[in-house]
């Protein structure tokens, strides 16, 4: 799967080789000069966790004001709900606007002031997207990949840093707010009045119809992705949610009928053919977005709660492997990305990776039966002789390419000694020697500003590194109904697989994203649609300096018997800027770098030893420069409980003499002084 955009890209380029090479000019973003102070950032006096900052500081990361604000405000095709709805929506049982800075900050989305590119003062990464003549609110890359730490009243904004956002609970509360608006007469009246005043709806009936539709959509999303392990702040099972959105849109009328006849779902309460016809009425072999909404509505009115639960369990996989939001500096320079090296960065890989991300954050997926085979279905590798599918969507491949190009300039942040305190150079010098012995074999040094730098993802099998396996296991084991993709072929590194009734969701995602990328933007007129598509794909391919290469490290290779085996591993990358990316390990189970140098407490360990905390608080942005991480006690944030599935804080215990190096050797445990020396050196990276 990791190489699919490489081989498919070569086929695609043969088809468009007639493109004039003058199209292949420098892929730079045209930015409107911005003079906004602090890049539009708003300050916070004091929030529910006691955090406060009265000024904003940006560090030198290779971006200026225009670069940052372009990244914050550039849409990628995410359509969460109508834009007018978001502006008018109130919190459940309160008259406060849901979008208020105070409320959005409570979910840890960074508040912004009104600017020319953001006139409604939405938080970082929340933007207006227009698709087929309608305006929606959606999320950009910046919503999950812009960080901030606070110290002594200064908010240090980290472009490309991991967000502290709580996406799980904001979606739950959005669904509650929509339901309360529909059910409460006074709230509904204010909502309808404000939405109609925007001029985009003609009648109250239209507003209420969409209110019910988006309440249903977001409620269904939260139910499908409900996790037994709470995410809390700073984490998300992004792949689990992407997988489930793909499965939701792959299901077809034939498969749905078969599932609704299945006794393990329906028990003895079987539906008659007439009942089935009513549920799937007016649908084709492939369900369009509107048809899917109607089917879900009819299912909710026809099936019992138990049957609906069984149907969801059969269709979807638990999104129960939350991980930290990755940081984005050096991403375009990587060979493989994602915590488990899922995505190759060569060829058209970055476009495919970002397409999957937009699918996960509410891209409109207008997948439906195509009238006939065409260039897009050919490039998407759809087999002849079976139903051809159009993968039209709101995914903005044009902007995705520009965003990836934009990230080329982004650099890791350097420890700001004027704010966080001076680095002890003598300690750091001693720490460098320790780093060379304990760390550099996996975490190579790089020059953060070198335009020719390359980042090698050093993969270690999970059983060796000892960290929580849930995310890697899910990426291999998650299965789903292929629906509209059944009997198609998907190219993996070890060969093509034929999609059966059920297939690995990783393979289904591969096929779906390839077809989305192969489909020109349906929201543009014909000539521009195809011209932009040819230019974007060609530039994305030729301007990507990352070439196809084998993975490096100790991992299990893919085989024909186990074609996804290499995903059972986690990635080590260069640690430049690591000080600004707490909490640590892929699942965010360790609050500070100092704690990461400690062992996990196990049965039989002495009580007076120093160990990683088994529980801590998450949500505060207040920085601890001594331990290098975020404040993790003394307030009521979300409790991180390492005893829950997916939350283990074990593994990567090299400094404690409990995890073997790549060569199999276990080094001696570091003393406390040596750990402090190493910690001081990590600040310098």
C-alpha positions in Angstrom: 0.0 0.0 0.0 2.8 2.4 0.8 3.9 2.6 -2.8 0.6 2.8 -4.6 0.9 6.5 -5.6 4.3 5.8 -7.0 3.3 3.1 -9.5 -0.1 4.7 -10.2 1.6 8.0 -10.7 3.8 6.6 -13.5 0.7 5.3 -15.3 -1.0 8.6 -14.8 2.0 10.5 -16.2 2.0 8.4 -19.4 -1.6 9.5 -20.0 -0.8 13.2 -19.5 2.6 13.3 -21.1 1.3 15.8 -23.6 1.3 18.5 -20.9 3.5 21.3 -21.8 6.5 21.4 -19.4 6.0 25.1 -19.0 3.3 24.1 -16.5 6.1 22.8 -14.3 7.2 26.1 -12.9 8.1 26.6 -9.2 5.1 25.4 -7.1 5.1 28.4 -4.7 2.1 29.7 -3.0 1.0 33.2 -3.9 0.5 34.9 -0.5 -1.4 38.1 0.2 0.9 40.2 2.4 -0.5 40.2 6.0 0.4 42.9 8.5 -1.8 41.6 11.3 0.1 41.9 14.7 0.8 38.6 16.4 -0.6 36.9 13.2 -4.1 37.4 14.5 -3.6 35.5 17.8 -5.9 36.5 20.6 -4.8 36.4 24.3 -6.5 34.7 27.2 -6.8 36.3 30.7 -7.6 33.0 32.5 -9.4 29.9 31.4 -10.8 26.8 33.2 -7.4 25.4 33.8 -5.9 28.6 35.1 -3.9 29.2 31.9 -3.3 32.8 30.9 -1.1 34.7 28.5 -1.1 38.4 27.8 1.2 38.4 24.8 2.1 36.1 21.9 5.6 35.2 20.7 6.4 33.5 17.4 9.7 31.8 17.0 11.9 31.7 13.9 10.6 28.7 11.9 11.1 29.9 8.4 7.6 31.4 8.1 6.6 35.0 8.2 3.2 36.5 9.1 1.8 35.8 5.6 3.0 32.2 5.7 1.4 31.4 9.0 -1.9 33.1 8.3 -2.2 31.4 4.8 -1.7 28.0 6.5 -4.3 28.8 9.1 -6.9 30.0 6.7 -6.5 27.9 3.5 -9.3 25.4 3.1 -8.8 21.8 2.1 -12.4 20.8 1.3 -13.7 20.0 4.8 -17.5 20.5 5.2 -18.6 20.0 8.8 -21.9 21.9 8.7 -23.3 25.0 6.9 -21.3 28.0 7.7 -24.3 30.0 8.8 -25.3 27.3 11.2 -21.9 27.4 12.9 -22.1 31.2 13.3 -25.7 31.0 14.7 -25.3 27.9 16.9 -25.5 28.3 20.7 -24.2 26.0 23.3 -26.8 23.5 24.6 -28.9 25.0 27.4 -27.0 28.3 27.2 -27.3 31.4 25.0 -23.6 31.7 24.5 -22.4 31.3 20.9 -20.8 27.9 20.4 -18.0 29.5 18.4 -17.1 32.0 21.1 -13.4 32.3 21.7 -13.9 31.2 25.4 -15.8 28.1 24.3 -13.4 27.1 21.5 -10.5 27.6 23.8 -12.1 25.3 26.3 -11.6 22.5 23.6 -8.1 23.9 23.1 -8.6 25.3 19.7 -6.4 28.4 19.5 -8.4 31.7 19.6 -7.9 34.3 16.9 -9.0 37.9 16.4 -10.9 39.0 13.3 -8.6 39.6 10.4 -8.9 40.1 6.7 -8.5 36.4 6.0 -10.7 35.4 9.0 -13.4 38.1 9.4 -15.5 36.0 11.8 -12.6 35.4 14.3 -12.7 31.6 14.0 -10.0 29.7 15.9 -6.8 28.5 14.2 -7.7 25.9 11.5 -11.5 26.6 11.3 -12.4 28.1 8.0 -15.2 28.7 5.5 -15.2 26.2 2.6 -17.4 26.7 -0.5 -18.6 23.6 -2.4 -21.2 23.6 -5.1 -22.4 27.1 -4.2 -22.9 26.4 -0.5 -20.7 27.7 2.4 -19.5 25.3 5.1 -17.4 25.5 8.2 -14.5 23.0 8.1 -11.1 22.3 9.5 -7.7 22.8 8.0 -4.4 21.1 8.7 -3.6 23.9 11.1 -6.5 22.9 13.5 -4.5 19.8 14.5 -1.0 20.9 13.7 -0.5 24.3 15.4 0.7 24.2 19.0 1.2 26.7 21.8 3.0 26.7 25.1 2.6 29.3 27.8 5.3 30.5 30.2 5.2 33.5 32.6 2.3 35.1 30.7 3.8 34.6 27.2 2.1 32.4 24.7 4.7 30.8 22.4 2.9 29.8 19.2 4.5 26.8 17.4 3.6 26.5 13.8 3.4 22.9 12.7 3.4 21.8 16.4 1.0 19.3 17.8 -2.3 20.7 18.9 -3.9 20.3 22.3 -7.3 20.0 20.8 -10.1 17.7 22.1 -11.9 16.8 18.9 -13.7 13.9 20.4 -15.7 16.1 22.9 -16.2 19.1 20.6 -18.0 16.8 18.2 -20.1 15.3 20.9 -21.1 18.8 22.2 -21.8 20.0 18.7 -24.3 17.2 18.2 -25.9 18.1 21.6 -26.1 21.8 20.6 -27.8 20.9 17.3 -30.3 18.6 19.1 -31.0 21.2 21.8 -31.5 23.8 19.1 -34.0 21.6 17.3 -35.9 20.7 20.5 -36.0 24.0 22.4 -38.5 26.5 21.0 -36.7 29.7 22.1 -33.3 28.6 21.0 -34.7 27.3 17.7 -36.4 30.6 17.0 -33.2 32.6 17.5 -31.2 30.1 15.4 -33.7 30.2 12.5 -33.9 34.0 12.6 -30.1 34.4 12.5 -29.6 31.8 9.7 -32.3 33.4 7.5 -30.8 36.8 8.0 -27.6 35.5 6.3 -29.6 35.3 3.1 -28.6 31.7 2.1 -31.9 30.0 3.0 -35.3 30.9 1.7 -37.5 29.5 4.4 -37.7 28.2 8.0 -38.6 24.8 6.6 -35.3 24.6 4.7 -33.3 25.6 7.8 -35.0 23.0 9.9 -34.5 20.3 7.3 -30.8 20.9 7.3 -30.7 21.3 11.0 -32.1 17.8 11.4 -29.8 16.4 8.7 -26.5 17.8 10.2 -27.6 16.8 13.7 -28.1 13.3 12.4 -24.7 13.3 10.6 -22.7 14.5 13.5 -24.5 12.4 16.1 -24.0 9.3 13.9 -20.3 10.2 13.6 -19.9 10.4 17.3 -21.7 7.1 17.9 -19.7 5.3 15.2 -16.4 6.5 16.6 -17.2 6.2 20.3 -14.1 4.8 22.0 -13.9 2.8 25.3 -10.7 4.7 25.9 -11.3 8.4 26.1 -9.1 10.5 23.9 -9.0 13.7 26.1 -6.9 16.7 25.0 -4.0 16.5 22.5 -5.0 13.1 21.0 -7.1 11.6 18.2 -7.5 8.2 16.6 -7.4 9.9 13.2 -6.9 6.7 11.2 -9.7 4.9 13.0 -12.0 7.8 12.1 -10.8 8.0 8.5 -11.3 4.2 8.1 -14.9 4.5 9.4 -15.7 7.4 7.1 -14.4 5.4 4.1 -16.4 2.3 5.1 -19.6 4.5 5.6 -19.3 5.6 2.0 -18.3 2.3 0.4 -21.4 0.4 1.5 -23.7 -0.2 -1.4 -27.4 -1.1 -1.7 -26.6 -4.8 -2.3 -24.4 -5.2 0.8 -26.9 -3.2 2.9 -29.7 -5.5 1.9 -27.7 -8.6 2.8 -26.7 -7.2 6.2 -30.3 -6.3 7.0 -31.2 -10.0 6.4 -28.4 -11.2 8.7 -29.9 -12.9 11.8 -27.0 -11.9 14.0 -28.0 -8.3 13.4 -31.8 -8.7 13.1 -32.4 -11.7 15.3 -35.9 -13.0 14.7 -37.3 -9.6 13.8 -36.7 -10.1 10.1 -37.6 -7.3 7.6 -39.9 -8.1 4.7 -38.9 -7.3 1.2 -41.3 -4.4 1.3 -39.6 -3.1 4.4 -36.2 -3.4 2.8 -37.5 -1.6 -0.3 -38.7 1.3 1.8 -35.3 1.7 3.4 -33.3 1.6 0.2 -35.9 3.2 -2.0 -34.7 5.6 -4.7 -31.1 4.4 -4.4 -28.8 3.1 -7.1 -26.2 0.4 -6.7 -24.0 3.1 -5.2 -25.4 5.3 -2.5 -24.9 9.1 -3.0 -24.5 11.3 0.0 -28.1 12.5 0.0 -29.3 8.9 -0.4 -27.2 7.8 2.5 -28.7 10.5 4.7 -32.2 9.2 3.8 -31.2 5.6 4.4 -29.7 6.4 7.9 -32.9 8.3 8.8 -35.1 5.3 7.7 -32.9 2.8 9.5 -33.1 4.9 12.7 -36.9 4.8 12.5 -37.2 1.1 11.5 -34.6 -0.8 13.6 -34.4 -1.1 17.3 -31.5 0.4 19.2 -30.1 -3.1 19.7 -30.3 -3.8 15.9 -28.7 -0.4 15.1 -25.9 -1.1 17.5 -25.3 -4.5 15.9 -25.3 -3.0 12.4 -22.8 -0.4 13.4 -20.6 -3.0 15.0 -20.7 -5.1 11.9 -19.9 -2.2 9.6 -17.3 -0.2 11.5 -14.1 -0.7 13.6 -13.6 0.8 17.1 -11.7 4.0 16.8 -9.9 3.1 20.0 -6.2 3.9 19.4 -5.8 7.6 20.1 -2.4 9.1 19.3 -0.7 12.5 19.6 -1.1 14.9 16.7 2.2 14.6 14.8 4.4 17.7 14.4 4.8 18.8 10.8 8.3 20.3 10.4 10.5 18.1 8.1 7.4 16.1 7.0 8.0 16.9 3.2 11.6 15.7 3.7 10.6 12.3 5.2 10.8 9.0 3.3 7.9 7.6 5.3 5.3 9.3 7.5 2.7 8.5 10.2 3.5 7.0 13.5 3.8 3.5 12.0 5.2 4.5 8.6 2.0 3.8 6.9 2.5 6.3 4.1 5.4 6.6 1.6 6.3 10.2 0.8 7.5 9.5 -2.7 5.7 10.4 -5.9 2.1 11.3 -5.3 2.2 9.9 -1.8 1.8 13.3 0.0 -1.3 14.1 -2.1 -2.8 10.7 -1.3 -1.9 11.1 2.4 -3.5 14.5 2.7 -6.6 13.3 0.8 -7.2 10.6 3.4 -6.9 13.3 6.1 -9.6 15.4 4.4 -11.9 12.4 4.2 -11.5 12.0 7.9 -12.4 15.7 8.7 -15.7 15.8 6.9 -14.9 16.2 3.2 -18.1 15.9 1.2 -17.9 12.5 -0.6 -20.3 12.5 -3.6 -19.4 8.9 -4.5 -21.9 7.5 -6.9 -22.3 5.2 -9.9 -20.6 6.6 -13.0 -22.5 6.7 -16.3 -19.5 5.0 -18.0 -15.8 4.3 -17.7 -13.7 7.5 -18.1 -10.2 8.8 -17.7 -10.6 9.1 -13.9 -11.9 5.5 -13.5 -9.0 4.3 -15.7 -6.4 6.1 -13.7 -8.1 5.0 -10.5 -7.5 1.4 -11.6 -11.2 0.4 -11.7 -11.6 -2.9 -13.4 -13.7 -3.1 -16.5 -16.9 -5.3 -16.5 -18.1 -4.1 -13.1 -19.9 -1.0 -11.8 -17.8 2.1 -12.4 -17.8 4.6 -9.6 -17.4 8.3 -9.7 -15.3 9.5 -6.7 -16.3 13.2 -6.9 -15.7 15.0 -3.6 -15.0 18.4 -2.0 -11.4 17.4 -1.4 -9.3 20.3 -2.7 -6.3 18.6 -4.3 -5.2 21.9 -5.6 -4.8 23.4 -2.1 -3.4 20.1 -0.7 -0.6 20.3 -3.1 0.1 23.9 -2.2 0.0 23.2 1.5 2.5 20.4 1.1 4.8 22.8 -0.9 4.3 25.4 1.8 5.5 23.0 4.5 8.9 22.8 2.7 9.9 26.1 4.3 8.8 25.2 7.8 11.6 24.6 10.3 11.6 23.2 13.8 11.5 25.8 16.7 14.7 26.5 18.7 14.5 26.8 22.5 13.9 30.4 23.3 16.3 31.1 26.0 15.0 34.7 26.5 11.7 33.2 27.6 12.3 29.7 29.0 15.7 30.3 30.5 19.3 29.7 29.5 20.6 26.3 28.5 23.4 24.9 30.8 26.0 24.4 28.1 28.3 22.3 30.3 25.4 19.9 31.1 24.4 19.9 27.4 27.9 19.1 26.3 27.9 16.0 28.6 24.4 15.2 27.4 25.6 15.1 23.8 27.9 12.2 24.5 25.1 10.3 26.2 22.8 11.1 23.2 25.5 9.7 20.9 25.6 6.4 22.8 21.9 6.0 23.6 19.8 7.8 21.0 21.6 8.6 17.7 21.3 5.2 16.2 17.5 5.8 15.8 17.3 9.6 16.1 19.8 11.0 13.6 20.8 14.7 13.8 19.9 17.0 11.0 20.5 20.6 10.1 17.0 22.1 10.6 17.6 24.8 7.9 19.3 22.7 5.3 17.1 22.8 2.2 18.5 19.5 1.1 17.9 17.6 4.3 16.4 14.2 4.3 14.6 12.5 7.2 14.8 8.7 7.5 12.0 7.1 9.4 13.8 4.4 11.4 11.2 1.7 12.0 11.3 -0.6 15.1 9.0 -3.5 15.5 6.5 -2.9 18.4 7.7 -6.0 20.2 11.2 -4.6 20.3 10.5 -1.0 21.4 7.8 -2.2 23.8 5.4 0.7 23.5 1.6 0.4 23.3 0.6 -1.8 20.3 -3.0 -0.7 19.7 -2.5 1.7 16.9 -0.2 -0.6 14.9 -2.5 -3.6 15.5 -5.5 -1.7 14.3 -3.8 -0.6 11.1 -3.1 -4.3 10.2 -6.2 -6.0 11.6 -9.1 -3.6 10.8 -11.4 -5.1 8.2 -14.4 -3.7 6.4 -17.0 -4.4 3.7 -15.6 -3.4 0.3 -19.0 -2.5 -1.1 -18.6 -0.4 -4.3 -14.9 -1.5 -4.5 -15.6 -5.3 -4.5 -13.7 -7.2 -7.1 -11.3 -4.3 -7.7 -7.5 -4.8 -7.4 -5.2 -2.9 -5.0 -1.5 -2.7 -5.5 0.6 -3.4 -2.4 4.4 -3.7 -2.2 4.3 -7.4 -2.4 1.7 -7.6 -5.2 -1.9 -6.9 -6.1 -4.7 -8.1 -4.0 -8.3 -8.7 -5.2 -10.8 -7.1 -2.8 -13.2 -9.7 -1.5 -16.5 -9.0 0.3 -14.4 -8.0 3.3 -10.9 -6.6 3.0 -8.2 -4.8 5.1 -9.4 -1.2 5.5 -5.9 0.0 4.8 -6.3 -1.4 1.3 -9.8 0.0 0.9 -8.5 3.5 1.9 -5.6 3.1 -0.6 -8.0 2.4 -3.4 -10.5 5.1 -2.4 -7.9 7.9 -2.0 -6.3 7.0 -5.3 -9.7 7.4 -7.0 -10.5 10.7 -5.3 -7.1 12.1 -6.4 -7.8 10.8 -9.9 -11.1 12.7 -10.1 -11.0 16.4 -11.1 -12.7 19.0 -8.9 -16.5 18.8 -9.8 -16.9 22.3 -8.4 -15.1 23.9 -11.4 -16.1 24.5 -15.0 -14.9 21.8 -17.4 -11.8 23.4 -18.8 -10.5 24.7 -15.5 -11.3 21.4 -13.8 -9.1 19.4 -16.1 -6.4 22.0 -16.5 -6.0 22.4 -12.8 -6.0 18.7 -12.3 -3.3 18.0 -14.8 -1.1 20.8 -13.5 -1.6 19.8 -9.9 -0.8 16.2 -10.3 2.1 16.8 -12.6 3.6 19.4 -10.3 3.0 17.2 -7.2 4.9 14.3 -8.9 7.8 16.2 -10.5 8.4 18.6 -7.7 8.5 15.9 -5.0 12.2 15.3 -4.5 11.6 12.2 -2.3 12.0 9.1 -4.4 10.8 5.6 -3.7 13.0 3.7 -1.2 12.9 0.8 1.1 12.1 1.3 4.8 15.0 1.3 7.2 15.2 -0.2 10.7 14.3 -3.4 12.5 10.8 -4.4 11.4 8.9 -7.4 9.9 8.9 -7.2 6.1 5.7 -7.4 4.1 5.1 -10.8 2.6 2.4 -12.3 0.4 1.1 -14.1 3.5 1.2 -11.0 5.6 1.1 -8.0 3.2 0.8 -5.4 5.9 3.4 -6.8 8.4 5.7 -3.8 8.2 3.0 -1.6 9.8 3.5 -3.4 13.1 6.3 -1.0 13.9 6.8 2.6 15.1 8.9 5.3 13.7 11.8 7.2 15.2 12.7 10.5 13.6 15.1 13.3 14.2 14.4 15.1 17.5 14.9 18.7 16.4 12.2 20.7 18.2 11.2 17.8 20.4 11.1 20.1 23.4 8.0 21.8 22.0 5.9 18.6 21.3 4.7 17.2 24.7 3.2 14.8 25.7 5.5 12.0 24.5 5.5 8.6 22.9 3.1 8.0 20.0 0.1 7.8 22.2 0.9 10.8 24.4 1.3 8.6 27.5 4.3 10.4 29.1 3.9 14.1 30.0 7.5 15.3 29.9 10.9 14.5 28.5 12.2 14.0 32.0 9.5 11.4 32.6 10.4 9.7 29.4 13.9 9.0 30.7 12.4 7.2 33.7 11.1 3.5 33.7 7.5 2.5 34.0 6.7 1.1 37.4 6.2 -2.6 37.4 5.1 -5.2 40.0 8.0 -5.8 42.4 9.7 -2.4 41.7 10.7 -0.6 44.9 8.2 2.0 46.1 10.8 4.7 46.6 12.0 4.6 43.0 11.3 7.3 40.4 8.9 6.2 37.7 6.8 7.5 34.9 3.4 8.7 36.2 0.6 6.2 35.8 -2.0 9.0 35.8 -1.7 12.7 34.9 -3.7 15.6 33.8 -3.8 16.9 30.2 -5.2 20.2 28.8 -3.0 22.9 30.3 -0.6 24.7 27.9 1.5 25.9 30.8 5.1 24.8 30.2 7.5 23.2 32.7 11.1 24.1 31.5 12.7 22.0 34.1 11.1 18.7 33.1 10.4 19.9 29.5 6.7 19.3 29.1 3.3 20.6 30.0 1.8 21.1 33.4 0.3 17.7 34.4 -1.1 18.1 37.8 -2.9 20.6 40.1 -5.9 21.2 37.8 -8.9 19.3 36.4 -8.2 18.6 32.8 -8.7 15.2 31.1 -7.2 12.4 33.2 -4.7 10.2 31.3 -5.0 6.7 32.7 -2.2 4.5 31.5 -4.0 1.3 32.6 -6.6 1.7 29.8 -6.2 -0.1 26.5 -4.2 1.9 24.1 -2.8 4.1 26.9 0.3 2.1 28.0 3.3 4.2 29.0 5.7 1.2 28.8 8.5 0.9 26.3 11.3 3.1 24.9 13.1 2.7 28.2 16.6 2.9 26.9 17.8 5.4 29.5 16.6 3.1 32.3 18.4 0.0 30.9 15.2 -1.9 30.1 15.0 -1.6 26.3 17.6 -3.0 24.0 19.4 -1.0 21.3 19.0 -1.9 17.6 22.1 -4.2 18.0 20.4 -6.1 20.8 22.6 -4.6 23.5 21.0 -3.2 26.7 22.9 -0.2 28.0 23.4 0.6 31.7 20.7 2.7 33.4 21.6 6.4 33.5 22.1 8.1 36.8 19.8 11.1 37.7 22.7 13.5 36.8 23.2 11.8 33.5 19.5 12.0 32.7 19.6 15.7 33.5 22.6 16.1 31.2 20.7 14.4 28.4 17.6 16.4 29.0 19.6 19.6 28.7 21.1 18.5 25.4 17.6 17.7 24.1 16.7 21.3 24.6 19.4 22.3 22.1 18.0 20.3 19.2 
